[in-house]
Each structure stands twice: as C-alpha cells, then as structure tokens.
C-alpha cells in the first residue's frame, strides 16, 4: 500500500484524527492557523533508515517533515546512504549527521569495532557532516579505544556528538574532551534535576526532547520541566525521532505533543527551543563555517 494512503488510513482507524479534522499543514488559507502550528521547527532528531526507503522515497519523506512545520532537519540513518539520499534531494533542508552503525545490530558492538574509525574517516573525506551520531552508548563501553578515537575525530573536524545515553556516559565523554560539543538525545531519559545538573556543569551540552512525552503528563507540562526549560531556554531542541516505520506512520503525533510543550512556555522560550537553539548549536560546528 502506498505510504501516504497507509498513513492516512492508520490515523483514521486509530481515531487519532477524524475526517472532519484539518491537519495542521493543510489548514485553509482563509482560517487563521492555530497557535501550535505557527512556530517553525528545526528538528534535531530524524532518522531515515533502510526499511523506509522503498515505501517512503526521499522526496516524500522530506514532504512529510515539511508538512509538520519543520523547516530544517538534522538527519542520521542506518546505513548512512539514507542520509545521503535525503541530502541529495534537498541540501538546504537536510543537515547530515554521520552514524556509527552500518546495520541495526551493529549498535550493540560498534564501540569495540576498530573498523568504525576507518569508516568514519573515509566518510568524512567523501562528504560534509555536522555531527557524529546518533549513537547508543552505555557507561561501561564509553572508554574503549574506539570511543576515544571517535571523540578525538569529532574534535579534529569540529563535529557535534549526538549521544543516546545516561548522564554518567555523557560525563565520561567530557573526560575524553572537556570542550566536546554534545547533543544529548532524549535528555538521557533522566529526571529534570539530573538534566539541570548536567546543563549547569557542561556549557557545551544541549539536550533534545524527542520521545520525552513523560514531561507532559495528562497533557500538561510538568512544573519541574517548565522551570527547567525556562531556566535553560537556550539549551533544548526538538525531534520527532523517526527511528522505526511506525514512527513515520504517526509522525504528526510525535510533533504535536512537542508543540503542546511549546504552547506551555513563554513565546521567546518556545521560539528558542523550536529552532534558534539548533541553529546556535550548528554554528558551533564546522558545518556553517
């Protein structure tokens, strides 16, 4: 079944939208757009993995993201060819991020695979990237020779590290390079007090809010997270994290709850988190220099 048709039918069948609903990107020009759709987003957590390539061609994938009000997307893929395909279609929209995995199961062993460094070096010779990641990393694996070499490579090329890990692992990466630029995926799935401590400690640490729907219990932004997002308004970004087929199918839902977060914040804070912070972080890398 064609992806777009499958996507629409899936939403209708699950009751996520009704035929009377008007999706945010398709609001009538004569009708004022609802507040949740007005802020453009620089998404810092998109994947275009191999299982999507046939059912969701590159141009269609980009169109789906644009419909959500995303004006630029930070993309990593397994394998990297997925990112290159998207970038070839729209280099102004796509910011390429170099993943350390060649295939999905590789994420369980890449940190001990010495050939990863050679592969990264070769890719960096062939193409430009803004970051290395998103990579999954446990604390006990954060000091292998491969990890230390990767951190050194990121420093050499002035690349951001996009890491999926807990707070302790991030601390270990900073031991390897105290000046590392790090985007912390999902804010580590840590509690607000831990995220606050990390942001207070490391001035070159940013955190994306992808998959953190837990901060919006019962549709209301939790008080502790609201305080944290305001206090560190310049350090958070958004992401739909399209890591699996089902996420692409319901990607509008992944974006809409984050827009609910934005709607719960002062306008200046919401604008920063939606796009300004991602632009600021990107300027710290070699991508726009």
Secondary structure, 3 states (H helix, E strand, C coil): CCHHHHHHHHHHHHCCCCCCCCCHHHCCCCCCCCHHHCCCEEEEEEECCHHHCCCCCHHHHHHHHHHCCEEEEEEECCCCHHHHHHHHHCCCCEEEEECCCCCHHHHHCHHHCCHHHHHHHHHHHHCCCCEEEEEECCHHHCCCHHHHHHHHHHHHHCCEEEEECCHHHHHHHHHHCCCCCEEEHHHHHCCHHHHHHHHHHCCCEEEECCCCHHHCHHHCCCHHHHHHHHHCCCCEEECCCCCCHHHHHCHHHHHHHHHHHHHCCCHHHHHHHHHHHHHHHHHHCCCCC
